[in-house]
Amino acid sequence: MRPLTEEETKALFEKLSKYVGDNVKMLLDRPDGSYCFRLQRERVYYMSDKLLRMATSVAREHLVCVGTCMGKFSKTRKFRLHVTALDFLAPYAKYKVWVKPSSEQSFLYGNHVLKAGLGRITENTPQYQGVVVYSMADVPLGFGVAAKSTQECRRCDPMSVTVFQQADIGEYIRCEDTLT
């Protein structure tokens, strides 16, 4: 496990800021202590400094993971967020989308959010901005990218895509064999 290089840190923070904006600072300096990001086998883990100090006593080849996996770097060195980052993105999300109960299951099966299933959307959401998808009961379901801005969503037809799905909590079941 090692600290991220400067270009890895830049890629990570650019991706995180797409979803939480300037609140990235709040991920590092939290009221319950300071937190950090570390890289292990091309995956980025988010952990407290206390946990990091304890993990240094384990040899690198014996360490499977420590902390919460936020995502991984692809072979082309692009950073991809995992659904496990949802618990940390949701409280600080800058733009949010709420889906109707009739569309929750479709989203959790890996489909995009259509205008017909859109319950609410944060005002002034720009196109291609990262959004966190919630149920109408304010339960975070996943995250994605806004296919249309808030203004375009008001005028589009009901079958047009409004949010491109990136990750959802249904992945735990759909990808169960590859997660272990």
KOLZASE-536919 format. One record per residue (C-alpha): residue in one letter; x, y, z. Coordinates in Angstrom, 2 decimals, decimal comma, m for minus. Layout:
<sites>
 r      px      py      pz
 A       X       Y       Z
...
</sites>
This chain:
<sites>
 r      px      py      pz
 M    0,00    0,00    0,00
 R    1,43    3,33   m1,02
 P    0,42    6,98   m1,23
 L   m0,96    8,17   m4,55
 T    1,32    9,94   m6,99
 E    0,54   13,48   m8,06
 E   m1,19   12,47  m11,31
 E   m3,14    9,72   m9,53
 T   m4,26   12,19   m6,88
 K   m5,28   14,66   m9,56
 A   m7,34   12,02  m11,41
 L   m9,00   10,90   m8,16
 F   m9,88   14,43   m7,02
 E  m11,18   15,40  m10,47
 K  m13,52   12,42  m10,44
 L  m14,65   13,05   m6,86
 S  m15,18   16,77   m7,49
 K  m17,44   15,88  m10,41
 Y  m19,87   14,48   m7,83
 V  m19,24   16,44   m4,62
 G  m17,74   19,70   m5,90
 D  m15,59   21,55   m3,38
 N  m16,69   19,19   m0,61
 V  m13,71   16,92   m1,38
 K  m11,91   18,66    1,49
 M  m14,59   17,39    3,86
 L  m13,69   13,81    2,96
 L  m10,14   14,33    4,22
 D  m10,70   16,48    7,32
 R  m13,69   15,03    9,08
 P  m14,92   15,69   12,64
 D  m14,00   12,13   13,65
 G  m10,37   12,49   12,54
 S   m8,33   12,85    9,40
 Y   m8,63   10,43    6,50
 C   m6,44    9,58    3,53
 F   m6,37    7,71    0,23
 R   m3,94    4,87   m0,47
 L   m3,29    2,70   m3,52
 Q   m3,09   m1,09   m3,34
 R   m3,10   m3,20   m6,53
 E   m4,52   m0,37   m8,71
 R   m7,41    0,20   m6,28
 V   m7,79    3,34   m4,21
 Y   m8,79    2,85   m0,58
 Y  m10,19    5,47    1,77
 M   m9,26    5,04    5,43
 S   m8,61    6,87    8,67
 D   m5,05    7,70    9,65
 K   m5,47    5,45   12,68
 L   m6,34    2,48   10,45
 L   m3,43    3,34    8,17
 R   m0,97    3,16   11,07
 M   m2,33   m0,25   12,07
 A   m2,14   m1,55    8,49
 T    1,57   m0,71    8,20
 S    2,34   m3,70   10,41
 V    1,01   m6,09    7,73
 A    3,27   m7,05    4,84
 R    2,18   m5,67    1,44
 E    1,82   m9,10   m0,19
 H   m0,41  m10,32    2,66
 L   m2,66   m7,26    2,70
 V   m5,82   m7,85    0,67
 C   m7,57   m4,55    1,36
 V   m7,93   m1,97    4,10
 G  m10,55    0,74    4,41
 T  m13,23    1,36    1,80
 C  m12,51    0,85   m1,90
 M  m13,37    4,10   m3,67
 G  m12,51    2,88   m7,14
 K   m9,71    1,71   m9,34
 F   m7,38    2,88  m12,05
 S   m7,90    1,29  m15,44
 K   m5,05    0,18  m17,66
 T   m5,24    3,54  m19,45
 R   m4,82    5,23  m16,02
 K   m8,37    6,59  m15,87
 F  m10,05    6,46  m12,49
 R  m13,36    4,58  m12,19
 L  m15,52    5,01   m9,09
 H  m17,00    1,89   m7,49
 V  m20,41    1,66   m5,90
 T  m18,71    1,30   m2,51
 A  m17,93    5,05   m2,72
 L  m21,65    5,86   m2,63
 D  m21,81    6,11    1,17
 F  m19,19    8,86    1,09
 L  m20,47   10,68   m2,02
 A  m24,14   10,85   m0,99
 P  m23,85   13,19    2,05
 Y  m21,73   15,71    0,14
 A  m23,39   15,46   m3,30
 K  m23,77   18,75   m5,07
 Y  m26,39   17,58   m7,58
 K  m29,05   15,00   m6,82
 V  m31,74   13,14   m8,73
 W  m34,73   11,39   m7,18
 V  m36,41    8,55   m9,05
 K  m40,03    7,50   m8,76
 P  m40,79    4,19   m6,99
 S  m41,85    2,69  m10,33
 S  m38,36    3,30  m11,77
 E  m36,25    2,27   m8,78
 Q  m36,15   m1,38   m9,80
 S  m35,22   m0,52  m13,38
 F  m32,33    1,62  m12,14
 L  m31,17   m1,09   m9,74
 Y  m31,10   m3,55  m12,64
 G  m28,50   m1,35  m14,33
 N  m30,68    0,77  m16,64
 H  m30,51    4,51  m17,20
 V  m33,08    6,86  m15,66
 L  m35,75    7,97  m18,12
 K  m37,71   11,21  m17,92
 A  m40,84    9,20  m17,04
 G  m39,08    7,83  m13,95
 L  m37,61   11,13  m12,83
 G  m39,18   12,35   m9,60
 R  m37,09   15,46   m8,87
 I  m33,79   16,94   m9,89
 T  m31,61   19,58   m8,25
 E  m32,08   23,03   m9,75
 N  m29,46   24,22  m12,25
 T  m27,91   20,80  m12,80
 P  m25,68   21,15  m15,88
 Q  m25,50   18,55  m18,62
 Y  m22,90   15,79  m18,12
 Q  m22,52   16,61  m14,42
 G  m22,10   13,82  m11,89
 V  m25,28   13,21   m9,86
 V  m26,23   10,94   m6,98
 V  m29,47    9,03   m7,55
 Y  m31,89    8,76   m4,62
 S  m35,22    7,06   m4,10
 M  m38,15    9,32   m3,18
 A  m37,54    8,21    0,45
 D  m34,02    9,79    0,29
 V  m32,17    6,47    0,18
 P  m29,05    6,69   m2,05
 L  m29,36    4,13   m4,85
 G  m26,32    4,91   m6,97
 F  m24,71    7,58   m9,07
 G  m24,49    8,58  m12,69
 V  m24,07   11,42  m15,14
 A  m26,85   13,85  m16,05
 A  m27,65   13,31  m19,73
 K  m29,64   16,53  m19,83
 S  m29,62   19,74  m17,84
 T  m32,51   20,64  m15,54
 Q  m33,98   22,96  m18,19
 E  m33,78   20,30  m20,92
 C  m35,42   17,73  m18,63
 R  m38,51   19,90  m18,38
 R  m38,98   19,98  m22,15
 C  m37,96   16,47  m23,23
 D  m40,28   13,58  m24,02
 P  m40,99   10,92  m21,33
 M  m38,91    8,17  m22,97
 S  m35,66   10,13  m23,25
 V  m32,72    9,32  m20,99
 T  m32,07   11,92  m18,30
 V  m29,35   10,19  m16,23
 F  m26,73    7,76  m17,51
 Q  m26,24    5,02  m14,90
 Q  m22,66    4,58  m13,65
 A  m23,08    2,44  m10,53
 D  m25,94    1,30   m8,32
 I  m26,43   m0,78   m5,20
 G  m27,84   m3,62   m7,32
 E  m24,28   m4,37   m8,46
 Y  m23,70   m6,24   m5,22
 I  m26,11   m8,91   m6,45
 R  m25,47   m8,72  m10,21
 C  m21,69   m9,01   m9,83
 E  m21,64  m11,31   m6,84
 D  m19,38  m13,92   m8,45
 T  m16,72  m11,37   m9,44
 L  m16,69   m9,50   m6,12
 T  m15,33  m12,44   m4,14
</sites>
